[in-house]
Amino acid sequence: TMVTLYPNPAHNELNIDINISKATNAKMKIMDATGRVVKQIDMQLKSGGNQTKVSLDGLSDGMYMVNITNEKGFNYSQTIRKN
């Protein structure tokens, strides 16, 4: 499974590209520096390439942790900056 988050730093929108071998449901959480979940999105991913755009409107400038998981044990985390 390959995950790409861009742009980083992000302004109003974050693009998430996920390439997976089998269709699955996944959950994306964006957490602030204190670990509080500030945005959560359920994603239905198809086999192959998937692209999701996430609005960052309403989030303060700063560092955030993006965490993507599914029920099959996939767990991806990356830090992004919003400014």
C-alpha positions as CSV (number, residue, x, y, z in Angstrom):
1,T,0.0,0.0,0.0
2,M,1.4,3.4,-1.0
3,V,0.1,6.6,0.5
4,T,1.0,10.2,-0.6
5,L,-0.1,13.3,1.1
6,Y,0.4,16.7,-0.6
7,P,0.9,19.6,-0.6
8,N,2.9,19.8,2.6
9,P,2.6,22.5,3.9
10,A,-1.1,22.6,2.9
11,H,-3.3,25.7,2.8
12,N,-7.0,25.0,2.4
13,E,-7.0,21.4,1.0
14,L,-5.0,18.3,1.5
15,N,-4.8,15.7,-1.3
16,I,-4.5,12.0,-0.3
17,D,-3.4,9.4,-2.9
18,I,-3.7,5.8,-1.8
19,N,-2.8,2.9,-4.0
20,I,-3.9,-0.5,-2.6
21,S,-4.1,-4.1,-3.9
22,K,-7.6,-4.9,-2.4
23,A,-10.7,-2.9,-1.9
24,T,-11.2,-1.9,1.8
25,N,-12.8,0.6,4.1
26,A,-10.4,3.0,5.8
27,K,-10.6,5.7,8.4
28,M,-8.6,8.9,8.2
29,K,-8.1,11.0,11.3
30,I,-6.4,14.4,11.6
31,M,-5.1,15.2,15.1
32,D,-3.7,18.4,16.5
33,A,-0.5,18.7,18.5
34,T,-2.4,17.6,21.7
35,G,-3.7,14.4,20.1
36,R,-7.2,15.7,19.8
37,V,-9.1,14.5,16.6
38,V,-10.0,17.6,14.7
39,K,-11.3,15.9,11.6
40,Q,-12.3,12.3,10.8
41,I,-13.3,10.8,7.4
42,D,-14.5,7.3,6.4
43,M,-13.1,6.3,3.0
44,Q,-14.2,3.5,0.8
45,L,-11.1,2.5,-1.2
46,K,-11.2,0.5,-4.4
47,S,-8.5,-1.7,-5.6
48,G,-5.8,0.4,-7.4
49,G,-5.5,4.1,-7.1
50,N,-7.7,6.3,-4.9
51,Q,-7.6,10.1,-4.6
52,T,-9.3,12.0,-1.8
53,K,-9.4,15.8,-1.2
54,V,-9.8,16.9,2.4
55,S,-10.8,20.5,3.3
56,L,-8.7,22.0,6.0
57,D,-11.0,25.0,6.4
58,G,-11.6,25.8,10.1
59,L,-8.3,24.3,11.2
60,S,-5.7,26.7,12.7
61,D,-2.3,27.0,11.2
62,G,0.2,24.5,12.7
63,M,1.3,20.9,12.8
64,Y,-1.1,18.0,12.5
65,M,-0.8,14.2,12.4
66,V,-2.7,12.4,9.7
67,N,-3.5,8.7,10.6
68,I,-5.1,6.3,8.1
69,T,-6.1,2.8,9.3
70,N,-8.3,0.0,8.1
71,E,-9.7,-3.2,9.7
72,K,-7.1,-5.4,8.1
73,G,-4.2,-3.9,10.2
74,F,-3.1,-1.1,7.8
75,N,-1.8,1.9,9.7
76,Y,-0.2,4.9,8.1
77,S,0.8,8.2,9.9
78,Q,2.4,11.3,8.6
79,T,2.9,14.8,10.0
80,I,1.7,17.7,7.9
81,R,1.8,21.5,8.3
82,K,-1.1,23.8,7.6
83,N,-0.3,27.5,7.0
